[in-house]
């Protein structure tokens, strides 16, 4: 069991590092990161998120250093937001990371991450435009962006 003290809250693993040493997933409405050394650690929400916004860690870099996903629910929240999490930098909005790295998002709002390359620099996910029309994106970040 990932969390032997808690058996009443449903959860599942949704991403795993290449070595299998780092896992991420959902436990109730919370996202988590798990390692044998640290056990299960809940991921924080993005600044400005509601405490009830669900955290979905859907993807991970091969080394397990970066976890990607979305905070919020497109059915219950007006602005679900794609995120990247690392122990060093905490929880960050992926759109902010991309913009800071000089990537022009063309007005798209990144809402979730569905998959990433092993180094975490090529990301696929969902977004919407100013009219809330949903799209699928491929984002290529410079290696220094993360």
N, C-alpha and C positions, 0 to 999 in steps of 0.2 A: 504494500500500500504506500502511495506517495505521502499521505497524511494519515497515519494510523489513529490519531486522536479524533478525527472527524469522519464519521461514516454517514451522516445524515444529509449532507449537501451534495447534490449530483455534480459531476464534473467529468472532464475528458481531456486527454492530451491531444493537441492539435498541431504541434510542431516539435521537431527533435533535431539536435545537432548531428553532424556527420558521424561523430564518435559515439553518440548515444549518451553522453555524459550530462547534457543539458536538455531538459524538457520544458515545454510551455503549453499552457492550455487554460481551460476555464473551470472554475469551481463556483457554482451558483452564478452570480452576476459579475464575479471578479475574475481577472486574469491572474495567472501565476507563472512563476519560474521555479524549476526544481533542479537541484543537484544533490548528489549523495552527501556532499560536505555540508551544504546549507539547509537541506530539506526544502520544504515548500515555502516560498516567499510570495506574498501577494504583490502584484504590480500596482503602482499608484495610477490614479487617473490623471488626465491632462489638466493643467490649471484651467479653471473655468468650467470644468465638467460638473455635472450634477452627481451627487453620491449614488444615485440610482442608475446612472449610465453604465451599461454593460461594457466590459472589456473583452475583446476577442483577439488573442495573440495567435494569428493564423500562420505565421511564417517565421523562419529563423535563418540567420547566416550559418554557414557550415561549421564555423568554430563555436557557435552558440553565444557569441559576444553581443549580437544584435537581434532583438525580437521585434517583429513588425505585426501590425494588425489594425484594428479600428476600435474607437471608443464611441459608444452611443449605438443606437439602433435606428435604422432608416424608417422603421414603422412607428417608433415611439419618440424619436428625437428629430428636431429640424435639421441639425447639422452634425451627423456622425463625422468623425475626424480620423483620418489615417494617422498612425503613430509609429515611431521607432523608439525602442527602449534599450538602454544599456546601463550596466551598473555604474559606469563612469559618469554618464551624462543624464541619467534618469529618463523620464518620459518626455518626449518631444513630439510636437505636431510635425508630420513628415513634410507637409507643404512648407512650413517655416524652414526646415532643414534644406529643402530643395531650393527655395528662394534665396537663402543665405549663401548657397553654393553657386548662385548665378543662373539657375535654371528658370526659364520663363514658362510658367504653367498655363499661359494663355487664358487666364480667367477661370480655369478649372479648379474646383475644390476637391481635394483628395479625401475620399470618405473611408476607404478601407484598403488593406493590402491582402492579396490572396496568395502571393508567392514571391520568392526572391532567389537570386543567384547565390552561389556558395559564398561569394565575397560581399554580398549585400548591396551591391551597387546597381544591379538591374532588378527593377521591382515592377510587378504587375498588380493591378487592383482596380477598384471602381472609383469613379468621380462623378461630379455633376457640374453643369455650367450655371450661368446666372439665372437661367429659366428653370433650373432644377431638372433638366433632362439628363438622365444617367448615361455614363460612358464607361468604357474600359480603357485603361491607360497602360502604357509601358514607360517607365521612368528610368532614365540612365543618369546616375549620380557620379560626380567625380569621386575618386577613391578617397580624397581628403574630406569629403562632405560629412562622413559619419564620425 
